[in-house]
Amino acid sequence: MTTQDHQGAVEAADGQTLAAAAGGLTYPIAPGYRVKVRQGPGTDYPVVRQLAEGVTIQIRCQQYGEKVSGPYGTSDIWDNIAPGQYISDTYVRTGSSGMVARRCTS
């Protein structure tokens, strides 16, 4: 069973996000981590959900926020994965220490 959001990403019943038919880029979450998704780009923002281990996400946009450390280093880049949902880029294997998506405008 899958659901499709308005951005075109398909989320499988086990929580994994698959690339949209249009070929959207996806990135894996660090193995062994269940990452907290927050309302904004920092640990002071409320947790809205938690990602399951082994998921792959699409990054809608990125913005600077609180500097945190994770399995892929220390960074102040936060990835927006859905409206009002952010995760630290330090938990996402993007292959870059910089931004890989457009900057969030709001």
N, CA, C and O atoms as CSV, one atom per row, in Angstrom:
chain,resi,resn,atom,element,x,y,z
A,1,MET,N,N,0.847,-1.188,0.000
A,1,MET,CA,C,0.000,0.000,0.000
A,1,MET,C,C,0.884,1.240,0.000
A,1,MET,O,O,1.856,1.303,0.753
A,2,THR,N,N,0.564,2.219,-0.825
A,2,THR,CA,C,1.324,3.463,-0.866
A,2,THR,C,C,0.384,4.648,-0.824
A,2,THR,O,O,-0.805,4.532,-1.118
A,3,THR,N,N,0.942,5.797,-0.451
A,3,THR,CA,C,0.205,7.049,-0.506
A,3,THR,C,C,1.039,8.031,-1.291
A,3,THR,O,O,2.265,7.928,-1.296
A,4,GLN,N,N,0.409,8.978,-1.952
A,4,GLN,CA,C,1.145,9.961,-2.730
A,4,GLN,C,C,0.777,11.353,-2.239
A,4,GLN,O,O,-0.399,11.700,-2.135
A,5,ASP,N,N,1.822,12.159,-1.933
A,5,ASP,CA,C,1.546,13.524,-1.492
A,5,ASP,C,C,1.535,14.455,-2.697
A,5,ASP,O,O,1.794,14.028,-3.822
A,6,HIS,N,N,1.235,15.728,-2.458
A,6,HIS,CA,C,1.104,16.678,-3.565
A,6,HIS,C,C,2.442,17.010,-4.219
A,6,HIS,O,O,2.453,17.644,-5.274
A,7,GLN,N,N,3.568,16.607,-3.633
A,7,GLN,CA,C,4.877,16.856,-4.232
A,7,GLN,C,C,5.278,15.748,-5.200
A,7,GLN,O,O,6.279,15.881,-5.905
A,8,GLY,N,N,4.516,14.663,-5.246
A,8,GLY,CA,C,4.817,13.589,-6.168
A,8,GLY,C,C,5.639,12.464,-5.557
A,8,GLY,O,O,5.897,11.472,-6.239
A,9,ALA,N,N,6.055,12.576,-4.314
A,9,ALA,CA,C,6.800,11.498,-3.680
A,9,ALA,C,C,5.822,10.416,-3.246
A,9,ALA,O,O,4.718,10.719,-2.792
A,10,VAL,N,N,6.213,9.187,-3.381
A,10,VAL,CA,C,5.369,8.083,-2.967
A,10,VAL,C,C,5.982,7.489,-1.714
A,10,VAL,O,O,7.170,7.166,-1.686
A,11,GLU,N,N,5.166,7.345,-0.673
A,11,GLU,CA,C,5.643,6.765,0.576
A,11,GLU,C,C,5.051,5.378,0.734
A,11,GLU,O,O,3.832,5.205,0.753
A,12,ALA,N,N,5.922,4.401,0.845
A,12,ALA,CA,C,5.483,3.020,1.013
A,12,ALA,C,C,4.947,2.830,2.423
A,12,ALA,O,O,5.207,3.638,3.314
A,13,ALA,N,N,4.194,1.748,2.613
A,13,ALA,CA,C,3.587,1.467,3.910
A,13,ALA,C,C,4.636,1.353,5.014
A,13,ALA,O,O,4.339,1.664,6.168
A,14,ASP,N,N,5.863,0.912,4.689
A,14,ASP,CA,C,6.902,0.788,5.706
A,14,ASP,C,C,7.605,2.119,5.976
A,14,ASP,O,O,8.558,2.162,6.754
A,15,GLY,N,N,7.149,3.208,5.344
A,15,GLY,CA,C,7.693,4.534,5.606
A,15,GLY,C,C,8.765,4.964,4.627
A,15,GLY,O,O,9.213,6.108,4.686
A,16,GLN,N,N,9.189,4.099,3.735
A,16,GLN,CA,C,10.223,4.485,2.790
A,16,GLN,C,C,9.640,5.340,1.677
A,16,GLN,O,O,8.570,5.045,1.146
A,17,THR,N,N,10.354,6.400,1.330
A,17,THR,CA,C,9.921,7.268,0.247
A,17,THR,C,C,10.637,6.854,-1.035
A,17,THR,O,O,11.857,6.694,-1.053
A,18,LEU,N,N,9.877,6.685,-2.087
A,18,LEU,CA,C,10.422,6.293,-3.372
A,18,LEU,C,C,10.501,7.501,-4.285
A,18,LEU,O,O,9.740,8.455,-4.123
A,19,ALA,N,N,11.405,7.467,-5.232
A,19,ALA,CA,C,11.542,8.582,-6.172
A,19,ALA,C,C,10.267,8.740,-6.980
A,19,ALA,O,O,9.637,7.753,-7.361
A,20,ALA,N,N,9.898,9.960,-7.233
A,20,ALA,CA,C,8.718,10.242,-8.052
A,20,ALA,C,C,8.992,9.806,-9.486
A,20,ALA,O,O,10.144,9.686,-9.903
A,21,ALA,N,N,7.938,9.576,-10.218
A,21,ALA,CA,C,8.072,9.155,-11.608
A,21,ALA,C,C,8.880,10.162,-12.415
A,21,ALA,O,O,9.522,9.801,-13.401
A,22,ALA,N,N,8.850,11.420,-12.000
A,22,ALA,CA,C,9.587,12.467,-12.706
A,22,ALA,C,C,11.083,12.381,-12.449
A,22,ALA,O,O,11.852,13.136,-13.045
A,23,GLY,N,N,11.517,11.469,-11.564
A,23,GLY,CA,C,12.946,11.281,-11.342
A,23,GLY,C,C,13.518,12.156,-10.244
A,23,GLY,O,O,14.684,12.544,-10.322
A,24,GLY,N,N,12.742,12.477,-9.231
A,24,GLY,CA,C,13.236,13.282,-8.124
A,24,GLY,C,C,14.374,12.583,-7.409
A,24,GLY,O,O,14.361,11.361,-7.264
A,25,LEU,N,N,15.367,13.354,-6.956
A,25,LEU,CA,C,16.504,12.787,-6.256
A,25,LEU,C,C,16.114,12.394,-4.839
A,25,LEU,O,O,15.393,13.116,-4.151
A,26,THR,N,N,16.601,11.243,-4.424
A,26,THR,CA,C,16.365,10.784,-3.066
A,26,THR,C,C,17.709,10.535,-2.391
A,26,THR,O,O,18.714,10.269,-3.050
A,27,TYR,N,N,17.704,10.626,-1.067
A,27,TYR,CA,C,18.921,10.457,-0.282
A,27,TYR,C,C,18.633,9.544,0.898
A,27,TYR,O,O,17.574,9.644,1.519
A,28,PRO,N,N,19.582,8.640,1.216
A,28,PRO,CA,C,19.361,7.733,2.340
A,28,PRO,C,C,19.683,8.390,3.685
A,28,PRO,O,O,20.594,9.210,3.798
A,29,ILE,N,N,18.908,8.003,4.695
A,29,ILE,CA,C,19.192,8.377,6.077
A,29,ILE,C,C,20.316,7.457,6.566
A,29,ILE,O,O,20.409,6.311,6.127
A,30,ALA,N,N,21.160,7.946,7.462
A,30,ALA,CA,C,22.271,7.155,7.993
A,30,ALA,C,C,21.769,5.820,8.552
A,30,ALA,O,O,20.775,5.784,9.276
A,31,PRO,N,N,22.451,4.735,8.218
A,31,PRO,CA,C,22.028,3.412,8.704
A,31,PRO,C,C,22.003,3.364,10.234
A,31,PRO,O,O,22.890,3.896,10.902
A,32,GLY,N,N,20.973,2.716,10.768
A,32,GLY,CA,C,20.870,2.521,12.203
A,32,GLY,C,C,20.252,3.676,12.973
A,32,GLY,O,O,20.204,3.630,14.202
A,33,TYR,N,N,19.778,4.711,12.286
A,33,TYR,CA,C,19.200,5.880,12.961
A,33,TYR,C,C,17.716,5.995,12.668
A,33,TYR,O,O,17.260,5.740,11.553
A,34,ARG,N,N,16.975,6.385,13.691
A,34,ARG,CA,C,15.560,6.770,13.562
A,34,ARG,C,C,15.555,8.275,13.807
A,34,ARG,O,O,15.606,8.712,14.957
A,35,VAL,N,N,15.495,9.057,12.762
A,35,VAL,CA,C,15.694,10.503,12.834
A,35,VAL,C,C,14.402,11.230,13.192
A,35,VAL,O,O,13.341,10.964,12.628
A,36,LYS,N,N,14.518,12.160,14.150
A,36,LYS,CA,C,13.377,12.985,14.539
A,36,LYS,C,C,13.155,14.069,13.495
A,36,LYS,O,O,14.095,14.740,13.070
A,37,VAL,N,N,11.907,14.230,13.088
A,37,VAL,CA,C,11.509,15.270,12.140
A,37,VAL,C,C,10.913,16.404,12.969
A,37,VAL,O,O,10.022,16.178,13.787
A,38,ARG,N,N,11.403,17.620,12.756
A,38,ARG,CA,C,10.985,18.766,13.569
A,38,ARG,C,C,10.248,19.810,12.735
A,38,ARG,O,O,10.348,19.830,11.508
A,39,GLN,N,N,9.514,20.667,13.419
A,39,GLN,CA,C,8.726,21.715,12.742
A,39,GLN,C,C,9.602,22.805,12.139
A,39,GLN,O,O,9.137,23.545,11.272
A,40,GLY,N,N,10.828,22.924,12.560
A,40,GLY,CA,C,11.731,23.949,12.053
A,40,GLY,C,C,13.170,23.487,12.122
A,40,GLY,O,O,13.440,22.374,12.572
A,41,PRO,N,N,14.110,24.333,11.677
A,41,PRO,CA,C,15.514,23.954,11.558
A,41,PRO,C,C,16.315,24.070,12.859
A,41,PRO,O,O,17.265,24.849,12.941
A,42,GLY,N,N,15.928,23.294,13.868
A,42,GLY,CA,C,16.658,23.296,15.124
A,42,GLY,C,C,16.038,22.335,16.114
A,42,GLY,O,O,14.882,21.937,15.969
A,43,THR,N,N,16.815,21.963,17.128
A,43,THR,CA,C,16.340,20.996,18.119
A,43,THR,C,C,15.349,21.598,19.109
A,43,THR,O,O,14.718,20.863,19.868
A,44,ASP,N,N,15.202,22.912,19.115
A,44,ASP,CA,C,14.206,23.545,19.981
A,44,ASP,C,C,12.792,23.454,19.396
A,44,ASP,O,O,11.814,23.694,20.104
A,45,TYR,N,N,12.680,23.108,18.111
A,45,TYR,CA,C,11.367,22.981,17.476
A,45,TYR,C,C,10.738,21.641,17.877
A,45,TYR,O,O,11.452,20.658,18.080
A,46,PRO,N,N,9.410,21.597,17.992
A,46,PRO,CA,C,8.735,20.349,18.372
A,46,PRO,C,C,8.954,19.242,17.337
A,46,PRO,O,O,9.080,19.502,16.141
A,47,VAL,N,N,8.995,18.005,17.829
A,47,VAL,CA,C,9.088,16.825,16.967
A,47,VAL,C,C,7.695,16.535,16.417
A,47,VAL,O,O,6.726,16.465,17.173
A,48,VAL,N,N,7.598,16.363,15.089
A,48,VAL,CA,C,6.306,16.056,14.466
A,48,VAL,C,C,6.155,14.571,14.135
A,48,VAL,O,O,5.039,14.062,14.039
A,49,ARG,N,N,7.274,13.887,13.961
A,49,ARG,CA,C,7.264,12.445,13.717
A,49,ARG,C,C,8.700,11.950,13.749
A,49,ARG,O,O,9.636,12.734,13.907
A,50,GLN,N,N,8.863,10.647,13.599
A,50,GLN,CA,C,10.193,10.063,13.578
A,50,GLN,C,C,10.294,9.155,12.369
A,50,GLN,O,O,9.382,8.375,12.094
A,51,LEU,N,N,11.410,9.255,11.640
A,51,LEU,CA,C,11.611,8.412,10.463
A,51,LEU,C,C,12.083,7.033,10.892
A,51,LEU,O,O,12.867,6.905,11.832
A,52,ALA,N,N,11.616,6.018,10.218
A,52,ALA,CA,C,12.049,4.650,10.481
A,52,ALA,C,C,13.479,4.461,9.974
A,52,ALA,O,O,13.954,5.208,9.119
A,53,GLU,N,N,14.152,3.446,10.517
A,53,GLU,CA,C,15.494,3.119,10.039
A,53,GLU,C,C,15.440,2.715,8.568
A,53,GLU,O,O,14.496,2.059,8.128
A,54,GLY,N,N,16.459,3.113,7.819
A,54,GLY,CA,C,16.601,2.674,6.442
A,54,GLY,C,C,15.780,3.424,5.408
A,54,GLY,O,O,15.731,3.005,4.252
A,55,VAL,N,N,15.132,4.521,5.787
A,55,VAL,CA,C,14.320,5.245,4.805
A,55,VAL,C,C,15.190,6.084,3.877
A,55,VAL,O,O,16.347,6.386,4.171
A,56,THR,N,N,14.608,6.437,2.780
A,56,THR,CA,C,15.201,7.348,1.806
A,56,THR,C,C,14.256,8.529,1.685
A,56,THR,O,O,13.041,8.348,1.604
A,57,ILE,N,N,14.806,9.743,1.671
A,57,ILE,CA,C,13.960,10.936,1.652
A,57,ILE,C,C,14.244,11.799,0.419
A,57,ILE,O,O,15.313,11.712,-0.186
A,58,GLN,N,N,13.276,12.623,0.067
A,58,GLN,CA,C,13.469,13.663,-0.937
A,58,GLN,C,C,13.616,14.978,-0.185
A,58,GLN,O,O,12.876,15.250,0.760
A,59,ILE,N,N,14.578,15.791,-0.615
A,59,ILE,CA,C,14.789,17.097,-0.004
A,59,ILE,C,C,14.078,18.133,-0.869
A,59,ILE,O,O,14.433,18.324,-2.031
A,60,ARG,N,N,13.064,18.807,-0.297
A,60,ARG,CA,C,12.305,19.830,-1.024
A,60,ARG,C,C,13.134,21.097,-1.167
A,60,ARG,O,O,13.188,21.707,-2.234
A,61,CYS,N,N,13.792,21.487,-0.048
A,61,CYS,CA,C,14.645,22.665,-0.016
A,61,CYS,C,C,15.482,22.576,1.251
A,61,CYS,O,O,15.256,21.702,2.088
A,62,GLN,N,N,16.449,23.477,1.395
A,62,GLN,CA,C,17.320,23.467,2.566
A,62,GLN,C,C,17.451,24.875,3.119
A,62,GLN,O,O,17.293,25.860,2.398
A,63,GLN,N,N,17.746,24.953,4.426
A,63,GLN,CA,C,18.004,26.253,5.033
A,63,GLN,C,C,18.954,26.095,6.203
A,63,GLN,O,O,19.134,25.002,6.739
A,64,TYR,N,N,19.560,27.215,6.588
A,64,TYR,CA,C,20.474,27.215,7.716
A,64,TYR,C,C,19.692,27.327,9.013
A,64,TYR,O,O,18.669,28.008,9.076
A,65,GLY,N,N,20.179,26.658,10.040
A,65,GLY,CA,C,19.547,26.684,11.353
A,65,GLY,C,C,20.584,26.353,12.410
A,65,GLY,O,O,21.749,26.736,12.303
A,66,GLU,N,N,20.144,25.637,13.430
A,66,GLU,CA,C,21.025,25.256,14.536
A,66,GLU,C,C,22.121,24.305,14.048
A,66,GLU,O,O,21.857,23.407,13.249
A,67,LYS,N,N,23.335,24.503,14.526
A,67,LYS,CA,C,24.449,23.615,14.189
A,67,LYS,C,C,24.367,22.383,15.089
A,67,LYS,O,O,24.331,22.498,16.315
A,68,VAL,N,N,24.337,21.207,14.468
A,68,VAL,CA,C,24.286,19.949,15.210
A,68,VAL,C,C,25.301,18.974,14.624
A,68,VAL,O,O,25.777,19.150,13.502
A,69,SER,N,N,25.622,17.945,15.403
A,69,SER,CA,C,26.525,16.885,14.960
A,69,SER,C,C,25.740,15.601,14.776
A,69,SER,O,O,24.824,15.303,15.543
A,70,GLY,N,N,26.108,14.846,13.754
A,70,GLY,CA,C,25.464,13.570,13.464
A,70,GLY,C,C,26.464,12.642,12.808
A,70,GLY,O,O,27.660,12.933,12.791
A,71,PRO,N,N,25.995,11.531,12.270
A,71,PRO,CA,C,26.902,10.540,11.683
A,71,PRO,C,C,27.672,11.050,10.462
A,71,PRO,O,O,28.705,10.481,10.111
A,72,TYR,N,N,27.191,12.104,9.816
A,72,TYR,CA,C,27.885,12.644,8.648
A,72,TYR,C,C,28.519,14.002,8.943
A,72,TYR,O,O,28.650,14.836,8.047
A,73,GLY,N,N,28.913,14.224,10.199
A,73,GLY,CA,C,29.643,15.438,10.545
A,73,GLY,C,C,28.824,16.438,11.338
A,73,GLY,O,O,27.804,16.100,11.939
A,74,THR,N,N,29.301,17.688,11.326
A,74,THR,CA,C,28.646,18.797,12.021
A,74,THR,C,C,28.239,19.825,10.982
A,74,THR,O,O,29.038,20.192,10.121
A,75,SER,N,N,26.993,20.293,11.060
A,75,SER,CA,C,26.490,21.224,10.059
A,75,SER,C,C,25.330,22.034,10.620
A,75,SER,O,O,24.671,21.631,11.578
A,76,ASP,N,N,25.097,23.193,9.994
A,76,ASP,CA,C,23.925,23.999,10.331
A,76,ASP,C,C,22.894,23.961,9.206
A,76,ASP,O,O,21.972,24.777,9.177
A,77,ILE,N,N,23.049,23.012,8.279
A,77,ILE,CA,C,22.095,22.844,7.175
A,77,ILE,C,C,20.982,21.898,7.619
A,77,ILE,O,O,21.241,20.829,8.172
A,78,TRP,N,N,19.743,22.308,7.369
A,78,TRP,CA,C,18.559,21.497,7.671
A,78,TRP,C,C,17.790,21.253,6.384
A,78,TRP,O,O,17.630,22.154,5.560
A,79,ASP,N,N,17.318,20.027,6.219
A,79,ASP,CA,C,16.598,19.604,5.018
A,79,ASP,C,C,15.099,19.625,5.269
A,79,ASP,O,O,14.611,19.033,6.231
A,80,ASN,N,N,14.377,20.310,4.397
A,80,ASN,CA,C,12.920,20.325,4.460
A,80,ASN,C,C,12.427,19.159,3.617
A,80,ASN,O,O,12.686,19.094,2.415
A,81,ILE,N,N,11.702,18.227,4.268
A,81,ILE,CA,C,11.258,17.021,3.563
A,81,ILE,C,C,9.757,17.019,3.283
A,81,ILE,O,O,9.262,16.175,2.536
A,82,ALA,N,N,9.039,17.959,3.878
A,82,ALA,CA,C,7.602,18.143,3.669
A,82,ALA,C,C,7.250,19.480,4.322
A,82,ALA,O,O,8.044,19.993,5.110
A,83,PRO,N,N,6.098,20.052,4.024
A,83,PRO,CA,C,5.742,21.321,4.651
A,83,PRO,C,C,5.825,21.225,6.184
A,83,PRO,O,O,5.173,20.380,6.798
A,84,GLY,N,N,6.636,22.102,6.789
A,84,GLY,CA,C,6.784,22.128,8.237
A,84,GLY,C,C,7.526,20.940,8.819
A,84,GLY,O,O,7.358,20.624,9.997
A,85,GLN,N,N,8.358,20.266,8.001
A,85,GLN,CA,C,9.091,19.090,8.467
A,85,GLN,C,C,10.557,19.183,8.055
A,85,GLN,O,O,10.890,19.205,6.870
A,86,TYR,N,N,11.432,19.237,9.077
A,86,TYR,CA,C,12.866,19.407,8.856
A,86,TYR,C,C,13.662,18.335,9.580
A,86,TYR,O,O,13.293,17.893,10.667
A,87,ILE,N,N,14.769,17.922,8.953
A,87,ILE,CA,C,15.733,17.047,9.612
A,87,ILE,C,C,17.120,17.622,9.387
A,87,ILE,O,O,17.379,18.279,8.378
A,88,SER,N,N,18.009,17.367,10.340
A,88,SER,CA,C,19.384,17.837,10.191
A,88,SER,C,C,20.049,17.117,9.029
A,88,SER,O,O,19.910,15.902,8.884
A,89,ASP,N,N,20.767,17.860,8.205
A,89,ASP,CA,C,21.471,17.294,7.065
A,89,ASP,C,C,22.576,16.331,7.503
A,89,ASP,O,O,23.063,15.543,6.693
A,90,THR,N,N,22.974,16.387,8.772
A,90,THR,CA,C,24.036,15.508,9.270
A,90,THR,C,C,23.586,14.053,9.368
A,90,THR,O,O,24.409,13.172,9.616
A,91,TYR,N,N,22.299,13.787,9.179
A,91,TYR,CA,C,21.773,12.427,9.189
A,91,TYR,C,C,21.425,11.932,7.792
A,91,TYR,O,O,20.877,10.839,7.645
A,92,VAL,N,N,21.734,12.718,6.763
A,92,VAL,CA,C,21.370,12.389,5.386
A,92,VAL,C,C,22.644,12.264,4.551
A,92,VAL,O,O,23.484,13.163,4.563
A,93,ARG,N,N,22.787,11.161,3.831
A,93,ARG,CA,C,23.975,10.970,2.999
A,93,ARG,C,C,23.741,11.616,1.629
A,93,ARG,O,O,23.221,10.988,0.707
A,94,THR,N,N,24.139,12.887,1.524
A,94,THR,CA,C,23.971,13.623,0.271
A,94,THR,C,C,25.228,13.587,-0.585
A,94,THR,O,O,25.169,13.900,-1.774
A,95,GLY,N,N,26.369,13.209,-0.001
A,95,GLY,CA,C,27.621,13.218,-0.741
A,95,GLY,C,C,28.257,14.589,-0.799
A,95,GLY,O,O,29.221,14.790,-1.538
A,96,SER,N,N,27.738,15.540,-0.032
A,96,SER,CA,C,28.244,16.910,-0.048
A,96,SER,C,C,28.184,17.494,1.362
A,96,SER,O,O,27.303,17.147,2.149
A,97,SER,N,N,29.125,18.381,1.671
A,97,SER,CA,C,29.070,19.092,2.948
A,97,SER,C,C,28.310,20.411,2.802
A,97,SER,O,O,28.093,21.123,3.782
A,98,GLY,N,N,27.907,20.730,1.567
A,98,GLY,CA,C,27.141,21.945,1.302
A,98,GLY,C,C,25.705,21.608,0.928
A,98,GLY,O,O,25.259,20.469,1.062
A,99,MET,N,N,25.001,22.618,0.461
A,99,MET,CA,C,23.607,22.421,0.055
A,99,MET,C,C,23.525,21.665,-1.264
A,99,MET,O,O,24.349,21.856,-2.158
A,100,VAL,N,N,22.520,20.804,-1.368
A,100,VAL,CA,C,22.305,20.026,-2.590
A,100,VAL,C,C,20.944,20.335,-3.212
A,100,VAL,O,O,20.587,19.775,-4.249
A,101,ALA,N,N,20.186,21.233,-2.569
A,101,ALA,CA,C,18.861,21.616,-3.060
A,101,ALA,C,C,18.742,23.135,-2.946
A,101,ALA,O,O,19.581,23.803,-2.341
A,102,ARG,N,N,17.679,23.651,-3.543
A,102,ARG,CA,C,17.462,25.104,-3.460
A,102,ARG,C,C,17.261,25.536,-2.017
A,102,ARG,O,O,16.882,24.728,-1.168
A,103,ARG,N,N,17.512,26.796,-1.743
A,103,ARG,CA,C,17.306,27.317,-0.401
A,103,ARG,C,C,15.804,27.555,-0.172
A,103,ARG,O,O,15.107,28.056,-1.054
A,104,CYS,N,N,15.320,27.191,1.018
A,104,CYS,CA,C,13.913,27.392,1.353
A,104,CYS,C,C,13.611,28.890,1.373
A,104,CYS,O,O,14.425,29.692,1.829
A,105,THR,N,N,12.444,29.250,0.878
A,105,THR,CA,C,12.083,30.668,0.820
A,105,THR,C,C,11.179,31.099,1.951
A,105,THR,O,O,10.977,32.296,2.157
A,106,SER,N,N,10.628,30.146,2.693
A,106,SER,CA,C,9.769,30.540,3.822
A,106,SER,C,C,10.042,29.697,5.033
A,106,SER,O,O,9.412,29.889,6.073
